[in-house]
Amino acid sequence: MKSFRTGIAVGILAAVVAGGVAYAQGMHRHGAMAHNEVTMPGLRGENATPEESAELALMFRNFDTITREVENLPNGIRTVTRSSNPAVMDALVSHSVGMIDRVGAKDDPKIFIQSPTLDAFFLHGDKISSVVEVTDDGLVVVQTSDDPVLVEALQVHAAEVTDMADRGMAAVHEMMMQQGRGH
């Protein structure tokens, strides 16, 4: 009987430990906030489609396959973004084209973790000119504006995206903590 009870106790302990490990793999704690990096709920939005959120999740899960080059122009930015993963590259193109279309239409997806830098884009998207090309070098985006506030926002956002491509969700969490925003 003792071995039966010991076996049950060991089984319960193993289940608790396994559950804790699974929880720890999907959740990270920052202060009082928990982040689920398995389902990534912060990538949803008040006005975002499930497909848009899924593209973001794919890119964040595979950020280590993404590289970016940014050139600040006097009136905007030129970026070249690529991924060694074809599915991620497809998501990059779809996300970029979709968000540029939304900016032009002033249609804010209101993604929960969205940078406040984007607010200016969705308010004044008609003052941004965008050219998007998929070349052998990658996804090339040139965005310009005659509005100095938008030029600064374009350059800040390009740096934020590069940080996310370099560090994934860690960059987002750090940015939000610095801004005093929870998710």
Stockholm file with secondary structure:
# STOCKHOLM 1.0

chainA/1-183         MKSFRTGIAVGILAAVVAGGVAYAQGMHRHGAMAHNEVTMPGLRGENATPEESAELALMFRNFDTITREVENLPNGIRTVTRSSNPAVMDALVSHSVGMIDRVGAKDDPKIFIQSPTLDAFFLHGDKISSVVEVTDDGLVVVQTSDDPVLVEALQVHAAEVTDMADRGMAAVHEMMMQQGRGH
#=GR chainA/1-183 SS CHHHHHHHHHHHHHHHHHHHHHHHHHEEEETTEEEETTTCGGGCBTTCCHHHHHHHHHHHHTGGGEEEEEEEETTEEEEEEEESSHHHHHHHHHHHHHHHHHHHHTCCCCBTTCCTTHHHHHHSGGGCEEEEEEETTEEEEEEECSCHHHHHHHHHHHHHHHHHHHHTHHHHHHHHHHTTCCC
#=GC SS_cons         CHHHHHHHHHHHHHHHHHHHHHHHHHEEEETTEEEETTTCGGGCBTTCCHHHHHHHHHHHHTGGGEEEEEEEETTEEEEEEEESSHHHHHHHHHHHHHHHHHHHHTCCCCBTTCCTTHHHHHHSGGGCEEEEEEETTEEEEEEECSCHHHHHHHHHHHHHHHHHHHHTHHHHHHHHHHTTCCC
//
